Amino acid sequence: MKSATDERSEATQADPACDSVSTQALIGARLSNDHLLKVFHHLFGQHPAQIAMLDMDGTILAVNESWLSFGSQNDQADEYKSVGQNYLDVCQRSAESGDEIASAALSGLLEIIATGRPKFAMTYPCHAPFERRWFKLWIETQWPDSPVLILAHQLIRSEPVFQNSGYAGKWDLLD
C-alpha cells in the first residue's frame, strides 16, 4: 500500500507545472513563514474551533489554543496535536486500521493537495463518555500563492448522555 507521502509525490510528479508552481510557492513561504505564523495566531489563536495550519506535505506548522485544549481534555495522542507531526500520516495510519472517518478526511486532504481544490468539508461523530458530539471538519487554502492549508474541527452539535440512576424520575449523567 502506498503511503500518503508517496501519493503526494506522485501527484506532483504527474504534472510538471504543478511542481514548478509548488517550488515557487515554497520559496515564498520560507521567506514569510514568520509572517504566516503571526497571521495564523492573530486570526485563529482564540477561535473556539480546533484549528491547525498545515504545509502542503501535511506537516502541522501551528495549532490554536482550542486544538491543544481539546487534545488535553480528550487524552489525545501527541501525534495528533504536535507541531511538526504529519497530519496526513496520522490519518493514513488510522485509515489503515479501519477508521472510515480518517479515510474520508485523508481523501479530501489529498484531493486539495493534488488538484488545488480550494476546500473540503465533512461532518463526523466524535462521541465522549458524557456527551454525543458531531464535528464539521473543513480544510481550506487561505492565502493565494502560499502553500499552507487551514484545517479545523468545529463542534456543531452536542448532547449530554444520561443513564437511569435506578429510581423513578431521576436521571444522572453517565460516570
C-alpha positions as CSV (number, residue, x, y, z in Angstrom):
1,M,0.0,0.0,0.0
2,K,1.3,3.5,-0.9
3,S,1.9,5.9,1.9
4,A,0.4,9.4,1.9
5,T,3.8,10.8,1.2
6,D,4.2,8.6,-2.0
7,E,0.7,9.7,-3.2
8,R,1.6,13.4,-2.7
9,S,4.9,12.9,-4.6
10,E,3.2,11.1,-7.5
11,A,0.6,13.8,-7.7
12,T,3.3,16.5,-8.0
13,Q,5.4,14.4,-10.5
14,A,2.4,13.8,-12.7
15,D,2.1,17.5,-13.5
16,P,5.4,19.3,-14.1
17,A,3.7,22.7,-14.0
18,C,2.4,21.8,-10.5
19,D,6.0,21.1,-9.4
20,S,7.3,24.4,-10.6
21,V,4.4,26.3,-9.1
22,S,4.8,24.4,-5.8
23,T,8.6,25.2,-5.8
24,Q,8.0,28.9,-6.3
25,A,5.3,28.9,-3.6
26,L,7.6,27.1,-1.2
27,I,10.3,29.6,-1.7
28,G,7.9,32.4,-1.0
29,A,6.6,30.6,2.1
30,R,10.1,30.1,3.5
31,L,10.6,33.9,3.2
32,S,7.4,34.7,5.0
33,N,7.0,31.8,7.4
34,D,7.2,34.0,10.5
35,H,4.6,36.3,8.9
36,L,2.2,33.4,8.2
37,L,2.5,32.1,11.8
38,K,1.8,35.6,13.2
39,V,-1.3,35.9,10.9
40,F,-2.5,32.4,11.9
41,H,-2.2,33.1,15.6
42,H,-3.8,36.5,15.2
43,L,-6.8,35.2,13.2
44,F,-7.3,31.8,14.8
45,G,-5.4,31.8,18.2
46,Q,-8.5,32.2,20.3
47,H,-11.1,30.8,17.9
48,P,-13.4,28.1,19.6
49,A,-12.8,25.6,16.8
50,Q,-9.7,23.4,16.9
51,I,-7.6,24.8,14.1
52,A,-4.2,23.9,12.6
53,M,-2.1,25.3,9.8
54,L,-0.5,22.6,7.6
55,D,2.0,22.8,4.9
56,M,1.3,21.1,1.5
57,D,3.1,17.9,2.8
58,G,0.7,17.7,5.7
59,T,3.1,18.8,8.4
60,I,1.5,20.7,11.2
61,L,3.0,24.2,11.3
62,A,0.8,25.8,14.0
63,V,-2.2,25.0,16.2
64,N,-4.5,27.2,18.2
65,E,-5.3,27.1,21.9
66,S,-8.6,25.2,21.3
67,W,-6.7,22.4,19.4
68,L,-4.3,22.0,22.4
69,S,-7.1,22.2,24.9
70,F,-9.3,19.6,23.1
71,G,-6.3,17.3,22.9
72,S,-5.6,17.5,26.6
73,Q,-9.2,17.2,27.7
74,N,-9.7,14.1,25.5
75,D,-6.5,12.2,26.1
76,Q,-5.5,12.7,22.5
77,A,-2.2,11.2,21.4
78,D,0.6,13.7,20.9
79,E,0.9,12.8,17.2
80,Y,-2.5,14.4,16.6
81,K,-1.7,17.7,18.2
82,S,2.0,18.4,18.0
83,V,3.5,21.0,15.7
84,G,5.9,19.1,13.4
85,Q,3.8,16.0,13.2
86,N,2.4,15.0,9.8
87,Y,-1.4,15.0,9.8
88,L,-1.6,13.0,6.6
89,D,0.5,10.2,8.0
90,V,-1.7,10.1,11.2
91,C,-4.8,10.0,9.1
92,Q,-3.3,7.2,6.9
93,R,-2.4,5.1,9.9
94,S,-5.9,5.5,11.3
95,A,-7.5,4.7,7.9
96,E,-5.3,1.6,7.6
97,S,-6.6,0.4,10.9
98,G,-10.2,0.7,9.6
99,D,-11.2,4.2,10.6
100,E,-13.6,5.3,7.9
101,I,-13.7,8.9,9.1
102,A,-9.9,9.2,8.9
103,S,-10.0,7.6,5.4
104,A,-12.6,10.2,4.2
105,A,-10.5,13.1,5.7
106,L,-7.3,11.8,4.1
107,S,-9.0,11.5,0.7
108,G,-10.3,15.1,1.0
109,L,-6.9,16.5,2.1
110,L,-5.1,14.6,-0.7
111,E,-7.5,15.9,-3.3
112,I,-6.9,19.5,-2.2
113,I,-3.1,19.0,-2.4
114,A,-3.2,17.1,-5.7
115,T,-5.8,19.2,-7.6
116,G,-5.7,22.6,-5.9
117,R,-9.4,22.3,-5.0
118,P,-10.0,25.3,-2.7
119,K,-11.9,23.5,0.1
120,F,-13.2,20.2,1.6
121,A,-15.7,19.7,4.3
122,M,-17.3,16.7,6.1
123,T,-19.4,16.1,9.2
124,Y,-18.5,13.2,11.6
125,P,-19.3,11.9,15.0
126,C,-16.7,12.1,17.8
127,H,-18.5,10.9,21.0
128,A,-17.2,11.2,24.5
129,P,-18.3,9.2,27.6
130,F,-20.6,12.1,28.8
131,E,-21.8,13.5,25.5
132,R,-22.6,12.7,21.9
133,R,-20.8,15.1,19.7
134,W,-20.7,15.9,16.0
135,F,-18.0,18.0,14.3
136,K,-17.5,19.6,11.0
137,L,-14.0,19.2,9.5
138,W,-13.2,21.9,7.0
139,I,-9.9,22.3,5.1
140,E,-9.2,25.4,3.0
141,T,-6.4,27.1,1.3
142,Q,-6.3,30.5,2.8
143,W,-3.7,32.7,1.2
144,P,-3.0,32.9,-2.5
145,D,0.4,31.7,-3.6
146,S,1.1,30.3,-0.2
147,P,1.4,26.5,0.3
148,V,-0.5,26.3,3.6
149,L,-3.8,24.8,4.5
150,I,-6.1,25.7,7.3
151,L,-7.7,22.6,8.9
152,A,-10.4,23.0,11.5
153,H,-12.6,20.7,13.6
154,Q,-15.7,22.6,14.7
155,L,-18.2,21.3,17.2
156,I,-21.6,21.6,15.5
157,R,-23.8,19.6,17.9
158,S,-23.5,18.2,21.4
159,E,-26.0,16.2,23.5
160,P,-25.4,15.0,27.1
161,V,-25.6,11.3,27.6
162,F,-27.8,10.2,30.6
163,Q,-28.4,7.0,32.4
164,N,-31.2,5.9,34.7
165,S,-30.0,6.1,38.2
166,G,-32.3,3.3,39.4
167,Y,-35.2,5.3,41.0
168,A,-38.2,6.7,39.3
169,G,-37.9,10.1,37.7
170,K,-34.2,10.6,38.4
171,W,-31.6,10.5,35.7
172,D,-27.9,11.1,36.1
173,L,-25.1,11.9,33.7
174,L,-23.1,8.8,32.9
175,D,-19.9,8.4,35.0
